[in-house]
Amino acid sequence: MATFSGFNDWLGSETRGVRISADGRLRLAPNLRRVGQLPEGVIWSALPDGSGGAYLSAGTDGKLFHYTGGQMKPLGQVKGGIVFAMARLGQDLIVAPTGEGKLLRVSPTGDVKSFAEIEARIVWALAVEGDTVLVAGGAEKGAVLVQAREGSSRRLTELADETAFTALTSDGQGGWYLGSHGRGLVLRYSRQGDRLETLMDTPFEEVRALAYVDGQLFIGADNGLTPKFSTGQLERREGYLQADTTATTRSAVIRLDKDRVPETLWQSSQSQVYALAAWKGQLLVATGNRSRLFSLPLGKGRDTEPFAVVQELGTAQATAFLPSGGDLLVVGSNPAELHLLSEAQATEGTLESRILKGAPIADWGRAYLDAETPTGTNVELQFRTGSTETPDATWSNWTPPLRSGERPALPPARFAQFRLRLSSTRGGATPTVETVNVYWAQRNLAPVWEGVDLMPPGLVITRTAPPDDIGIERVPLETQKLIPALGYMGAEKRSFRRGGQSFVFRVNDPNGDALQFAIRLLPEKGAPILLEKAWKEKFFSFDTLPVPDGRYRLEVVASDAPSAPFNAALTSTWRTAPFTVDHTPPAISELSAVPEGEGVRVRFVARDETSVLKEAAVSADGEHWLLIVPEDRVFDQKEERFDVLVPRDMVRGDRLLVKVVDLHNNEQSAAVSLGTPAAKR
């Protein structure tokens, strides 16, 4: 089940024409429509033309456009880099191409000529003051504020510790507020005494936007945005992650009141602030990389609704606001678009929820919609499912509109999504969605086996070391090497005990259910032997000593019964390859020890009924053993013949011992007196 009622529940949704309040309620939004497009991808700077239209700079090669009369028209092109800032001086445009160190003047017909040489190499903001232009940007020695006139310029102030001044707005009293990149400072420059004072050191890298409204300064601060602008690489549209309380804050809107007391009004770990604008009693915040427009009430409304998402452009970034009569032009990038936001309410809006995930597949059930629908308004609910995390052509079609509580006719699938369609046929009336509850059941899937690993004979896996652990010094060498290599599996310990046989289960449940195992020993002949009914570990050891010698398989049935409902539990089975149980030591025959030259010729035959032999040795005292190989030099049979000349200096007394070991570490030894001839076969 998933409940959608709070603001964060809707963050991962795709919205168009739907307003998301801070309390999570959904309503129809102010009307937004696209009025212009450009192929350049990114609109870097936008400026109102004074007649309801806009001047725009787009792309990386200095292209300028004029949106007027509902049409997008090319204006001209300036040499140099990206144009991040423009200003209107009379009927002309003043633009600042990056890296040129100059301002250019562009006439209404697109003619370009030089206006002034300036100290700044990158310009982030321009403003007009009488017949002069104020330039905020960065020079080789840091942030600079420059005043330029036709043919001349002079530096007003600088700040060597900051990279650049990135925002500029008038204080209405002949002074200017500035934002910087580096330490994210908010500053005020006063004409009186050319004074520059720091008002605030924000906890961010940069101040990207400033808005001065009724004696209060609103600050849009970000981390990591200016370098992306500088390289001309604004990111593509990205999805919202689920709310993460540990995520680093990426941006904030801060208010400095008339007494210069700061207050954080809004902050986000996912969105970044590109622009601020006061409009219709609210402060609008343009963000990326989901191009959402947030609103913060400027009046007392903040007590009841501190913020809301009022619209979404559908681009990656919303980067600027421009007045257009009583409406507002909103600039979007990736793709480059121009939208018109009006106070009139949209008559229709849609919200597509974040993708709901089964684990790994689900039966999708009913959804219950809690909504108020005044006369003339309506809310429709639809569903679709698919097998890819991003909806594509393989997903099902949207269902017809469903009543609250109606079961959608959808096949089981891993992913699902619902869509709300809000509509109104009566001006000013809007439906209100309070809550959506969606139910589904994870389809239970059987455990999935990768295999069962057979451990070497004698290796025992336990939660704690067994009480009869005989110690590493008596463990066969090849098993000694495995014990530290295998180490621990959580709290399990590896040790050695004669007759022990262990297995490790490589099995997982697709639903993450707890598993239990029914374990049987299957002999080649005879009835199966039940070892465990409901084993809980993914390892298993048992004592083979009570079991007759022979070849066996282990059958392991994995069940998700501990977690699944009784009537939905599933099982899957794995049978191992055959393995051998062997407790009987080899037999030694035809043993002889006859002096020969400077040594003693030792001959004998070793034979095991079940296993291949793996080791043989001779000793004079039973403590110091000399390993030997069979006549054919390879241990590869159940019966091996040995013929070896033992040096005389290694023989003490009149007796010799021989020892043989099979693959299951069963050991047999025998003694022979010197001079004993081999018995005839």
C-alpha positions as CSV (number, residue, x, y, z in Angstrom):
1,M,0.0,0.0,0.0
2,A,1.1,3.6,-0.7
3,T,-0.5,6.7,0.7
4,F,-0.2,10.0,-1.2
5,S,-1.3,12.9,1.0
6,G,1.7,15.0,2.1
7,F,3.8,17.3,-0.1
8,N,6.8,14.9,-0.3
9,D,4.5,12.1,-1.5
10,W,3.9,14.1,-4.7
11,L,7.4,15.2,-5.3
12,G,8.3,12.4,-7.7
13,S,5.2,13.1,-9.8
14,E,4.9,14.7,-13.2
15,T,2.5,17.6,-13.1
16,R,1.0,19.9,-15.6
17,G,-1.7,22.4,-14.5
18,V,-1.8,21.0,-11.0
19,R,-0.9,23.0,-7.9
20,I,0.7,21.1,-5.0
21,S,0.2,22.9,-1.7
22,A,2.6,22.6,1.2
23,D,0.0,20.4,3.0
24,G,-0.2,18.0,0.1
25,R,-3.6,19.1,-1.4
26,L,-3.9,19.2,-5.2
27,R,-5.8,21.9,-7.0
28,L,-5.9,23.4,-10.5
29,A,-3.1,25.8,-11.1
30,P,-2.8,29.2,-12.7
31,N,-2.9,28.7,-16.5
32,L,0.4,28.2,-18.3
33,R,0.9,27.8,-22.0
34,R,3.9,27.6,-24.2
35,V,4.2,30.6,-26.6
36,G,7.6,30.1,-28.1
37,Q,10.5,27.7,-28.8
38,L,14.1,27.8,-29.9
39,P,16.3,25.0,-31.2
40,E,19.4,26.2,-29.3
41,G,18.5,24.2,-26.2
42,V,19.4,26.8,-23.5
43,I,18.3,30.4,-23.0
44,W,21.0,32.0,-21.0
45,S,19.6,35.5,-20.6
46,A,16.2,37.1,-20.9
47,L,15.0,40.7,-20.8
48,P,11.6,42.3,-21.2
49,D,11.3,44.5,-24.3
50,G,8.8,46.9,-22.5
51,S,6.0,46.0,-24.8
52,G,5.0,42.6,-23.4
53,G,7.7,40.7,-25.4
54,A,11.2,39.6,-24.6
55,Y,14.8,39.7,-25.8
56,L,16.6,36.4,-25.4
57,S,20.2,35.1,-25.8
58,A,20.4,31.4,-26.6
59,G,23.0,28.8,-27.5
60,T,26.8,29.1,-27.2
61,D,27.6,31.3,-30.2
62,G,26.0,34.6,-29.2
63,K,22.6,34.3,-30.9
64,L,20.0,36.9,-30.0
65,F,16.2,36.7,-30.5
66,H,13.2,38.9,-30.1
67,Y,9.8,37.5,-29.0
68,T,7.2,40.0,-30.1
69,G,3.6,39.8,-31.3
70,G,3.5,36.1,-30.3
71,Q,6.4,35.2,-32.6
72,M,10.0,34.3,-32.1
73,K,12.3,36.3,-34.4
74,P,16.1,36.3,-34.9
75,L,17.6,39.6,-33.9
76,G,21.3,39.1,-34.6
77,Q,24.5,37.5,-33.4
78,V,27.5,38.8,-31.5
79,K,31.0,37.5,-31.6
80,G,32.4,35.9,-28.6
81,G,31.1,33.4,-26.1
82,I,27.8,32.9,-24.3
83,V,25.8,36.0,-23.4
84,F,24.7,35.7,-19.8
85,A,23.5,39.3,-19.3
86,M,21.6,41.9,-21.3
87,A,20.2,45.4,-20.5
88,R,18.0,47.9,-22.5
89,L,19.5,51.3,-23.0
90,G,16.9,53.3,-24.8
91,Q,15.8,51.3,-27.9
92,D,19.1,49.4,-28.0
93,L,20.4,46.2,-26.2
94,I,23.6,46.2,-24.3
95,V,25.1,42.6,-24.2
96,A,28.2,41.2,-22.7
97,P,29.7,38.1,-24.5
98,T,31.8,35.9,-22.2
99,G,35.5,36.3,-22.4
100,E,35.5,39.4,-24.6
101,G,36.1,42.1,-21.9
102,K,33.7,44.4,-23.7
103,L,30.0,45.5,-23.9
104,L,28.3,45.5,-27.3
105,R,25.4,47.6,-28.4
106,V,22.7,46.0,-30.6
107,S,20.1,48.1,-32.4
108,P,16.5,47.0,-32.9
109,T,17.5,46.0,-36.5
110,G,20.3,43.8,-35.2
111,D,23.3,46.0,-36.0
112,V,26.2,45.4,-33.6
113,K,28.8,47.9,-32.5
114,S,31.2,48.3,-29.6
115,F,29.8,50.2,-26.5
116,A,32.7,50.0,-24.0
117,E,35.8,48.1,-22.9
118,I,35.3,46.6,-19.4
119,E,37.4,45.0,-16.8
120,A,35.2,42.0,-16.4
121,R,35.9,38.8,-18.4
122,I,32.6,37.2,-17.5
123,V,29.4,39.2,-16.9
124,W,26.5,37.8,-14.9
125,A,24.2,40.8,-14.6
126,L,23.7,44.2,-16.2
127,A,21.5,47.2,-15.1
128,V,20.9,50.6,-16.5
129,E,21.2,53.7,-14.4
130,G,20.4,56.8,-16.5
131,D,22.8,56.8,-19.4
132,T,25.2,54.4,-17.8
133,V,25.3,50.6,-17.5
134,L,26.3,48.8,-14.3
135,V,28.2,45.6,-14.9
136,A,28.5,42.8,-12.3
137,G,30.8,39.9,-13.0
138,G,34.3,38.5,-12.5
139,A,37.7,39.7,-13.5
140,E,41.1,38.1,-13.2
141,K,41.5,39.5,-9.7
142,G,38.0,38.6,-8.4
143,A,34.5,40.0,-8.3
144,V,34.1,43.5,-9.9
145,L,31.3,46.0,-10.2
146,V,31.9,48.3,-13.2
147,Q,30.2,51.5,-14.5
148,A,30.2,51.9,-18.3
149,R,29.4,54.7,-20.6
150,E,29.6,54.9,-24.3
151,G,33.4,54.5,-25.0
152,S,34.6,54.3,-21.4
153,S,34.2,52.4,-18.1
154,R,35.5,52.5,-14.5
155,R,35.6,50.1,-11.7
156,L,33.2,51.0,-8.8
157,T,34.2,48.3,-6.4
158,E,35.8,44.9,-6.2
159,L,36.1,41.9,-3.9
160,A,39.2,39.9,-4.5
161,D,38.2,36.9,-2.3
162,E,35.2,36.1,-4.5
163,T,35.1,34.7,-8.0
164,A,32.4,37.0,-9.3
165,F,29.4,39.0,-8.5
166,T,26.5,36.9,-9.8
167,A,23.4,38.9,-9.0
168,L,22.5,42.6,-9.0
169,T,19.3,44.5,-8.1
170,S,18.6,48.1,-7.0
171,D,17.7,49.0,-3.5
172,G,15.5,51.8,-4.7
173,Q,17.6,54.4,-2.9
174,G,20.6,54.8,-5.3
175,G,22.4,51.7,-3.9
176,W,22.7,48.2,-5.2
177,Y,22.4,44.7,-3.7
178,L,24.9,42.2,-5.0
179,G,25.3,38.4,-4.7
180,S,28.6,36.6,-5.1
181,H,30.0,33.3,-6.1
182,G,32.6,31.8,-3.8
183,R,31.3,32.2,-0.3
184,G,27.8,33.1,-1.4
185,L,27.8,36.6,0.1
186,V,25.0,39.1,0.0
187,L,26.4,42.7,-0.2
188,R,25.2,46.3,-0.6
189,Y,27.1,48.9,-2.6
190,S,26.4,52.5,-1.7
191,R,27.3,55.5,-3.9
192,Q,28.1,57.5,-0.8
193,G,31.8,56.9,-0.3
194,D,31.8,54.0,-2.8
195,R,31.1,51.7,0.2
196,L,30.7,47.9,-0.1
197,E,29.3,46.2,3.0
198,T,28.5,42.5,3.5
199,L,25.0,41.9,4.7
200,M,25.1,38.1,4.9
201,D,27.4,35.2,4.5
202,T,25.0,32.5,3.3
203,P,25.9,28.8,3.8
204,F,26.0,28.3,0.1
205,E,28.6,28.8,-2.7
206,E,26.7,31.4,-4.7
207,V,23.8,33.8,-4.8
208,R,22.1,33.3,-8.1
209,A,19.0,35.6,-7.7
210,L,17.9,38.7,-5.8
211,A,14.5,40.3,-5.5
212,Y,13.8,43.5,-3.5
213,V,10.1,43.8,-2.5
214,D,8.6,46.3,0.0
215,G,11.9,46.9,1.9
216,Q,12.7,43.2,2.1
217,L,15.5,41.4,0.2
218,F,14.8,37.9,-1.1
219,I,17.9,35.8,-1.8
220,G,18.1,32.7,-4.0
221,A,21.2,30.8,-3.0
222,D,22.7,27.6,-4.5
223,N,25.5,25.1,-4.5
224,G,27.3,24.1,-7.7
225,L,25.3,26.1,-10.3
226,T,27.7,28.8,-11.5
227,P,30.3,26.3,-12.8
228,K,27.6,24.6,-14.9
229,F,26.7,28.0,-16.4
230,S,30.4,28.8,-17.0
231,T,30.9,25.7,-19.1
232,G,27.7,26.1,-21.0
233,Q,26.5,22.7,-19.7
234,L,23.2,22.9,-17.9
235,E,22.0,19.4,-17.0
236,R,19.1,17.6,-18.6
237,R,15.8,17.1,-16.9
238,E,16.1,14.8,-13.9
239,G,13.7,12.9,-11.7
240,Y,13.0,13.6,-8.0
241,L,14.3,11.1,-5.5
242,Q,12.3,10.0,-2.6
243,A,12.7,12.3,0.4
244,D,16.1,11.7,2.0
245,T,16.6,13.5,5.4
246,T,20.4,13.0,5.1
247,A,20.7,14.7,1.6
248,T,22.7,17.9,1.4
249,T,20.8,21.1,0.9
250,R,21.3,22.3,-2.7
251,S,19.5,25.6,-2.5
252,A,17.4,28.0,-0.4
253,V,15.4,31.2,-0.5
254,I,16.3,33.5,2.3
255,R,14.6,36.7,3.4
256,L,16.4,39.7,4.9
257,D,13.8,41.9,6.5
258,K,14.1,45.7,7.0
259,D,16.3,45.1,10.1
260,R,18.5,42.7,8.1
261,V,17.4,39.7,10.1
262,P,17.7,36.6,7.9
263,E,15.0,33.9,7.7
264,T,15.1,30.8,5.5
265,L,11.7,30.6,3.8
266,W,12.3,27.5,1.6
267,Q,15.1,25.1,1.0
268,S,15.6,22.0,-1.1
269,S,18.0,19.1,-1.4
270,Q,16.9,18.4,-5.0
271,S,16.0,21.7,-6.7
272,Q,18.2,24.6,-7.5
273,V,17.1,28.2,-7.6
274,Y,17.5,30.1,-10.9
275,A,15.3,33.2,-10.6
276,L,13.0,35.1,-8.2
277,A,10.0,37.4,-9.0
278,A,7.3,39.1,-7.1
279,W,3.9,38.5,-8.7
280,K,0.3,38.7,-7.5
281,G,1.2,38.9,-3.8
282,Q,3.6,36.0,-3.9
283,L,7.3,35.4,-4.6
284,L,7.8,33.0,-7.4
285,V,10.9,30.7,-7.5
286,A,12.1,29.3,-10.8
287,T,14.0,26.0,-10.3
288,G,15.7,23.1,-12.0
289,N,16.2,20.4,-13.0
290,R,12.5,19.8,-13.0
291,S,11.4,23.3,-14.0
292,R,9.0,23.7,-11.2
293,L,7.7,27.0,-10.1
294,F,7.3,27.4,-6.4
295,S,5.4,30.2,-4.7
296,L,6.0,31.8,-1.3
297,P,3.3,34.1,0.0
298,L,4.5,37.7,0.6
299,G,1.8,38.5,3.1
300,K,0.1,36.8,6.0
301,G,-0.8,33.8,3.9
302,R,2.5,32.2,4.8
303,D,1.1,31.2,8.2
304,T,-1.4,28.9,6.5
305,E,0.5,27.9,3.4
306,P,4.3,28.5,3.5
307,F,4.9,27.4,-0.1
308,A,3.4,25.6,-3.0
309,V,4.3,24.2,-6.4
310,V,2.2,26.3,-8.8
311,Q,3.2,25.0,-12.2
312,E,5.8,22.9,-14.0
313,L,7.2,23.8,-17.5
314,G,8.1,20.3,-18.6
315,T,11.7,21.5,-19.4
316,A,14.8,20.9,-17.3
317,Q,15.2,24.4,-16.0
318,A,12.9,27.4,-15.4
319,T,15.5,30.2,-15.5
320,A,13.8,33.6,-15.7
321,F,10.6,35.6,-15.1
322,L,9.7,38.6,-17.3
323,P,6.6,40.8,-16.8
324,S,4.2,40.8,-19.8
325,G,1.3,43.1,-18.9
326,G,-0.6,41.5,-16.0
327,D,0.9,38.1,-16.9
328,L,4.4,36.7,-16.6
329,L,6.7,35.2,-19.2
330,V,8.6,32.2,-17.9
331,V,11.8,31.1,-19.6
332,G,12.6,27.3,-19.8
333,S,15.8,25.5,-21.0
334,N,16.5,22.0,-22.2
335,P,14.5,22.4,-24.4
336,A,14.5,26.2,-24.9
337,E,11.0,27.4,-24.5
338,L,9.0,30.5,-23.5
339,H,5.8,30.1,-21.5
340,L,3.1,32.6,-20.4
341,L,1.8,32.3,-16.9
342,S,-1.6,34.0,-16.2
343,E,-3.6,34.6,-13.1
344,A,-6.6,32.8,-14.7
345,Q,-7.0,29.3,-13.5
346,A,-6.4,26.3,-15.8
347,T,-9.5,24.4,-16.8
348,E,-7.6,21.1,-16.8
349,G,-4.5,19.6,-15.1
350,T,-2.9,16.2,-14.9
351,L,-0.6,14.5,-12.4
352,E,1.2,11.3,-13.1
353,S,2.5,9.6,-9.9
354,R,6.0,8.4,-9.3
355,I,6.5,4.8,-10.5
356,L,5.2,2.2,-8.0
357,K,7.4,-0.9,-7.7
358,G,6.4,-4.5,-7.0
359,A,9.1,-6.7,-5.5
360,P,9.6,-8.1,-8.1
361,I,6.0,-8.4,-9.5
362,A,2.7,-7.4,-8.0
363,D,-1.0,-7.8,-8.4
364,W,-2.3,-4.2,-8.5
365,G,-5.5,-3.6,-6.5
366,R,-7.9,-0.8,-5.8
367,A,-7.1,2.9,-5.3
368,Y,-9.2,5.1,-3.0
369,L,-9.6,8.8,-3.9
370,D,-10.5,11.3,-1.2
371,A,-11.4,14.5,-3.1
372,E,-13.8,17.5,-3.0
373,T,-15.5,18.1,-6.3
374,P,-17.7,21.3,-6.2
375,T,-20.3,21.6,-8.9
376,G,-18.7,21.8,-12.4
377,T,-15.5,20.1,-11.3
378,N,-14.2,16.6,-11.5
379,V,-11.3,14.3,-10.7
380,E,-10.5,11.2,-12.8
381,L,-8.2,8.3,-11.8
382,Q,-6.5,6.0,-14.2
383,F,-3.8,3.3,-14.0
384,R,-1.2,1.6,-16.2
385,T,1.4,-1.1,-15.7
386,G,4.7,-2.2,-17.3
387,S,7.9,-4.1,-16.9
388,T,10.4,-1.3,-17.4
389,E,11.1,1.3,-14.7
390,T,10.6,4.1,-17.2
391,P,7.2,4.0,-19.0
392,D,7.6,3.1,-22.7
393,A,5.7,1.6,-25.6
394,T,5.6,-1.8,-23.8
395,W,3.5,-0.4,-21.0
396,S,-0.2,-1.0,-21.0
397,N,-2.6,1.8,-22.1
398,W,-4.2,3.9,-19.4
399,T,-7.3,2.3,-18.0
400,P,-10.6,4.1,-18.5
401,P,-11.4,6.4,-15.6
402,L,-12.0,4.4,-12.5
403,R,-14.3,5.1,-9.6
404,S,-12.7,5.4,-6.2
405,G,-12.3,1.8,-4.9
406,E,-12.8,0.2,-8.4
407,R,-10.4,-2.6,-9.2
408,P,-8.3,-1.9,-12.3
409,A,-8.3,-4.6,-14.9
410,L,-4.5,-4.9,-15.2
411,P,-2.2,-7.9,-15.5
412,P,0.4,-8.5,-12.8
413,A,3.5,-6.4,-13.5
414,R,6.6,-5.1,-11.7
415,F,5.8,-1.4,-12.1
416,A,2.6,0.7,-12.1
417,Q,1.6,4.3,-12.2
418,F,-1.6,6.2,-11.7
419,R,-2.8,9.5,-13.3
420,L,-5.1,12.1,-11.9
421,R,-7.0,14.4,-14.2
422,L,-8.5,17.5,-12.5
423,S,-11.0,19.6,-14.5
424,S,-13.4,22.4,-14.1
425,T,-16.1,23.9,-16.4
426,R,-16.9,26.7,-14.0
427,G,-14.6,29.7,-13.8
428,G,-12.6,29.9,-10.5
429,A,-13.9,26.5,-9.2
430,T,-11.4,23.8,-8.6
431,P,-11.5,20.2,-7.3
432,T,-9.3,19.4,-4.3
433,V,-7.6,16.1,-3.9
434,E,-6.8,15.3,-0.3
435,T,-5.5,11.7,-0.4
436,V,-4.9,8.8,-2.7
437,N,-4.4,5.3,-1.2
438,V,-3.2,2.6,-3.6
439,Y,-3.2,-1.1,-2.7
440,W,-1.3,-3.9,-4.2
441,A,0.0,-7.3,-3.2
442,Q,3.5,-8.5,-4.0
443,R,3.1,-11.7,-6.1
444,N,4.9,-14.4,-4.2
445,L,7.6,-16.1,-6.2
446,A,9.4,-19.3,-5.4
447,P,13.0,-19.3,-4.0
448,V,15.6,-19.2,-6.7
449,W,18.5,-21.7,-6.4
450,E,22.0,-21.0,-7.7
451,G,23.4,-24.2,-6.2
452,V,24.6,-26.1,-3.2
453,D,28.3,-26.2,-2.5
454,L,29.8,-29.4,-1.2
455,M,32.4,-28.8,1.4
456,P,35.5,-31.1,1.9
457,P,34.9,-34.2,4.1
458,G,35.4,-33.3,7.8
459,L,34.8,-29.6,7.4
460,V,32.0,-28.6,9.8
461,I,30.1,-25.3,9.8
462,T,28.4,-24.2,13.1
463,R,27.3,-21.1,14.9
464,T,29.9,-21.8,17.5
465,A,32.9,-24.1,17.5
466,P,31.8,-27.7,18.2
467,P,32.9,-29.0,21.7
468,D,34.9,-31.9,20.1
469,D,36.8,-29.6,17.7
470,I,40.1,-31.5,17.5
471,G,42.3,-28.6,16.6
472,I,43.9,-27.4,13.5
473,E,47.1,-29.4,13.9
474,R,45.3,-32.7,13.2
475,V,43.3,-31.4,10.3
476,P,44.3,-32.7,6.8
477,L,46.5,-30.2,5.1
478,E,44.1,-29.4,2.2
479,T,41.3,-28.7,4.7
480,Q,43.6,-26.6,6.8
481,K,44.0,-24.3,3.8
482,L,40.3,-24.1,3.2
483,I,39.3,-23.2,6.8
484,P,40.9,-19.7,6.9
485,A,40.0,-19.1,3.3
486,L,36.4,-19.8,3.9
487,G,36.5,-17.8,7.1
488,Y,33.2,-16.7,8.6
489,M,29.7,-16.3,7.2
490,G,28.3,-13.9,9.7
491,A,28.5,-15.7,13.1
492,E,29.3,-19.1,11.6
493,K,32.5,-20.9,12.4
494,R,34.5,-23.4,10.3
495,S,36.2,-26.3,12.0
496,F,37.1,-30.0,11.5
497,R,35.5,-33.2,12.8
498,R,36.0,-36.7,11.4
499,G,32.8,-37.9,9.7
500,G,31.4,-34.4,9.3
501,Q,30.0,-33.3,6.0
502,S,28.8,-29.8,5.3
503,F,27.0,-27.9,2.5
504,V,26.4,-24.2,1.8
505,F,23.1,-23.2,0.1
506,R,23.2,-20.5,-2.5
507,V,19.6,-19.6,-2.7
508,N,17.6,-16.3,-2.6
509,D,14.0,-15.3,-2.5
510,P,12.9,-12.8,-5.1
511,N,10.5,-11.3,-2.5
512,G,13.1,-11.1,0.2
513,D,11.2,-13.7,2.3
514,A,12.8,-15.6,5.1
515,L,13.5,-19.2,4.1
516,Q,13.4,-22.7,5.7
517,F,14.7,-25.9,4.3
518,A,13.6,-29.6,4.3
519,I,16.7,-31.7,3.9
520,R,16.8,-35.4,2.8
521,L,19.7,-37.7,2.1
522,L,19.1,-39.8,-1.0
523,P,21.1,-43.1,-1.2
524,E,21.7,-44.7,-4.6
525,K,19.7,-47.6,-3.3
526,G,17.2,-47.6,-0.6
527,A,14.7,-45.2,0.9
528,P,15.5,-41.4,1.5
529,I,16.6,-40.4,5.0
530,L,15.0,-37.2,6.4
531,L,17.6,-35.1,8.1
532,E,15.7,-31.8,8.8
533,K,12.1,-30.6,8.4
534,A,12.5,-26.9,8.9
535,W,16.2,-25.9,8.9
536,K,16.7,-22.1,9.1
537,E,20.3,-21.7,8.1
538,K,21.9,-21.4,4.6
539,F,24.5,-24.0,5.7
540,F,24.1,-27.5,6.9
541,S,26.4,-30.0,8.6
542,F,25.6,-33.6,9.6
543,D,27.5,-36.6,11.1
544,T,27.9,-39.3,8.4
545,L,29.2,-41.9,10.9
546,P,25.8,-43.6,11.3
547,V,25.3,-43.7,7.5
548,P,26.6,-46.8,5.6
549,D,29.4,-46.2,3.1
550,G,28.2,-45.4,-0.4
551,R,27.1,-42.7,-2.9
552,Y,24.4,-40.2,-1.9
553,R,22.8,-37.0,-3.0
554,L,21.4,-34.3,-0.8
555,E,17.9,-33.0,-1.6
556,V,17.1,-29.5,-0.3
557,V,13.6,-28.1,-0.5
558,A,13.6,-24.3,0.1
559,S,10.3,-22.8,1.3
560,D,9.3,-19.2,2.0
561,A,6.7,-20.4,4.5
562,P,8.2,-18.4,7.4
563,S,7.2,-15.1,5.7
564,A,4.5,-16.0,3.2
565,P,0.8,-16.6,3.9
566,F,0.0,-20.2,4.5
567,N,-1.9,-20.6,1.3
568,A,0.6,-18.7,-0.8
569,A,3.9,-20.3,0.3
570,L,6.1,-21.7,-2.4
571,T,9.0,-24.1,-2.6
572,S,11.8,-25.0,-5.0
573,T,14.2,-28.0,-4.9
574,W,17.8,-28.6,-5.5
575,R,19.6,-31.9,-5.6
576,T,23.3,-32.1,-5.4
577,A,25.6,-34.1,-7.6
578,P,26.5,-37.5,-6.1
579,F,29.0,-37.5,-3.2
580,T,30.6,-40.3,-1.3
581,V,30.3,-41.3,2.3
582,D,33.3,-43.4,3.3
583,H,34.2,-44.4,6.9
584,T,36.2,-47.6,6.1
585,P,40.0,-47.2,6.0
586,P,42.0,-48.8,3.2
587,A,43.5,-52.3,3.5
588,I,47.3,-52.9,3.3
589,S,48.6,-56.3,1.9
590,E,51.7,-57.9,0.6
591,L,53.8,-55.8,2.9
592,S,57.6,-56.6,2.8
593,A,60.8,-54.9,3.9
594,V,64.0,-56.5,2.4
595,P,67.6,-55.1,2.7
596,E,68.9,-54.1,-0.6
597,G,72.3,-52.4,-1.1
598,E,72.5,-49.2,1.0
599,G,68.7,-49.3,1.8
600,V,65.6,-51.3,2.5
601,R,63.2,-52.2,-0.3
602,V,59.6,-51.8,0.9
603,R,56.8,-53.2,-1.1
604,F,53.1,-53.3,-0.4
605,V,49.6,-53.0,-1.9
606,A,46.9,-50.6,-0.6
607,R,43.2,-50.9,-1.5
608,D,40.0,-49.1,-0.6
609,E,36.5,-50.3,-1.3
610,T,35.0,-46.9,-1.8
611,S,37.4,-44.1,-2.4
612,V,40.5,-43.3,-4.4
613,L,43.7,-43.3,-2.4
614,K,45.4,-39.9,-2.0
615,E,48.4,-40.4,0.3
616,A,51.1,-42.9,1.5
617,A,54.1,-42.7,3.8
618,V,56.7,-44.8,5.6
619,S,58.2,-44.2,9.0
620,A,60.8,-45.7,11.3
621,D,59.2,-44.4,14.5
622,G,55.6,-43.4,13.7
623,E,56.4,-39.7,14.3
624,H,58.5,-38.7,11.3
625,W,56.9,-39.8,8.1
626,L,58.4,-39.8,4.6
627,L,55.7,-39.3,1.9
628,I,55.9,-41.7,-1.1
629,V,54.1,-42.2,-4.4
630,P,52.9,-45.4,-6.0
631,E,54.7,-47.3,-8.7
632,D,52.8,-45.4,-11.5
633,R,53.5,-42.1,-9.6
634,V,49.9,-41.0,-9.6
635,F,47.2,-41.5,-6.9
636,D,44.3,-42.2,-9.1
637,Q,42.8,-45.6,-8.2
638,K,41.2,-47.4,-5.3
639,E,44.2,-49.8,-5.4
640,E,47.8,-48.7,-5.7
641,R,51.0,-50.7,-5.6
642,F,54.1,-49.4,-3.9
643,D,57.8,-50.2,-4.4
644,V,60.2,-47.8,-2.7
645,L,63.9,-48.0,-1.6
646,V,64.2,-46.4,1.8
647,P,67.8,-45.2,2.6
648,R,69.5,-47.2,5.4
649,D,70.2,-44.1,7.5
650,M,66.4,-43.5,7.8
651,V,65.8,-46.9,9.3
652,R,66.1,-47.3,13.1
653,G,65.7,-50.6,14.7
654,D,64.3,-53.7,12.9
655,R,60.8,-52.4,12.0
656,L,59.2,-50.1,9.5
657,L,55.7,-48.5,9.5
658,V,53.6,-47.7,6.4
659,K,50.5,-45.6,6.2
660,V,47.9,-44.9,3.5
661,V,45.0,-42.4,3.4
662,D,42.0,-42.3,1.2
663,L,40.1,-39.2,-0.2
664,H,37.9,-39.2,2.9
665,N,40.8,-39.1,5.2
666,N,40.4,-42.6,6.4
667,E,43.8,-43.8,7.5
668,Q,45.3,-47.3,7.8
669,S,48.8,-48.2,9.0
670,A,50.8,-51.5,9.3
671,A,54.2,-52.6,10.6
672,V,56.8,-54.9,9.0
673,S,60.0,-56.4,10.4
674,L,63.2,-56.0,8.3
675,G,63.9,-59.0,6.2
676,T,60.2,-59.9,5.8
677,P,59.6,-61.0,2.2
678,A,56.4,-60.1,0.5
679,A,53.5,-62.6,0.9
680,K,52.5,-64.3,-2.3
681,R,49.1,-63.1,-3.7
